[in-house]
Amino acid sequence: MSDSESWAEEKRSATLYRVMAEVEDDPAKVALFTALAHAAETQAGLWERRMREHGEPVPMRLRPTPRQRVIAWLLRRLGPRAIRPALAAMKIRGLSVYTHPAPGPGHAMPASVEEIGSRHSGLGRGGNLRAAVFGVNDGLVSNTCLLLGVAGAAQSVDMVLLAGSAGLLAGAASMAAGEYISVRSQRELYEYQIGLERDELDEYPQEEAEELALIYNARGLDLAQAREFAARLLEDRGKALDALAREELGLDPSALGSPLGAAAASFVSFAAGALIPLIPFLLGSGGRPVEAMIALSLSALFGIGALLSLFTGRGALRSGLRMMLIGAAAGLATYLIGHWLGAALA
């Protein structure tokens, strides 16, 4: 990034910090974003000095970009919490004050960078399991509905089997492609933001330490203690970058994820769910594959609903019955529509 681009980014950040301070009611957060706006202006001054040293022209006034105008408009109407991803993309710091509660009894500030976010270190694994369960559920419901729709239109077992196989492959491939793009885009955003933070840590480490201290102060830590803690963190560049990414940007460097891994997991989980209603057609099921498919799919829906109760805290029986009834309603609707279309086109 050129000096002029860095200067412009700091000026835009300062403007947004002032808007965030304007919409905040919490005095600690107002002080934080006011200080961050001042820090951004100071850093813009450093870039301006370098531009003059290199003979580059310095604009008298920075015109807001359309994106900056939209973000400022959303800030004033929705508040910072509602648009945190957009703020992270604009490299707004201090977002961890919206994701981590202020320290209190039984919830002390971390004493080292390893403790930052450690209380939630198991959530990623739980989130992966939940995503896998939802992937299986998507495959099961979508392919069951597809098979029932085709069965309602045509009683040919071969036709139903062909449609179900095509639905399994097409759905799994679509899910995998969507997951790859999603994770790849998120990873690129993380890498870009962390790269900018690395450059700034090299350019002005003391200013970065002060910003980190201000964030901890806004979360309830005494300012002198926050500055001492931030100074200790910045003694190790790797730990400092990790802390800055977590606390200033609200990003978790360890949660970047693999786009290929996410795509493969999505493909497998969807395909596993989509295979369930196909099993009676593959095995024959005594000449009544549609009835066997309905029974198997309803049983699987109940089981998935019961499993999802682990993540919702609801009763397993209630969750299972709800999932089964929703799936049954969707399947019945597609069967009736398919039957109607089959009769109309016959």
Secondary structure by P-SEA (a helix, b strand, c coil): ccaaaaaaaaaaaaaaaaaaaaacccaaaaaaaaaaaaaaaaaaaaaaaaaaaabbbbbccccccaaaaaaaaaaacccccccaaaaaaacccccccccccccccccccccccccccccccaaaaaaaaaaaaaaaaaaaaaaaaaaaaaaaacccaaaaaaaaaaaaaaaaaaaaaaaaaaaaaaaaaaaaaaaaaaaaaaccaaaaaaaaaaaaaaacccaaaaaaaaaaaaccaaaaaaaaaaccccccccccccaaaaaaaaaaaaaaaaacccccccccccccaaaaaaaaaaaaaaaaaaaacccccccaaaaaaaaaaaaaaaaaaaaaaaaaaaaaac
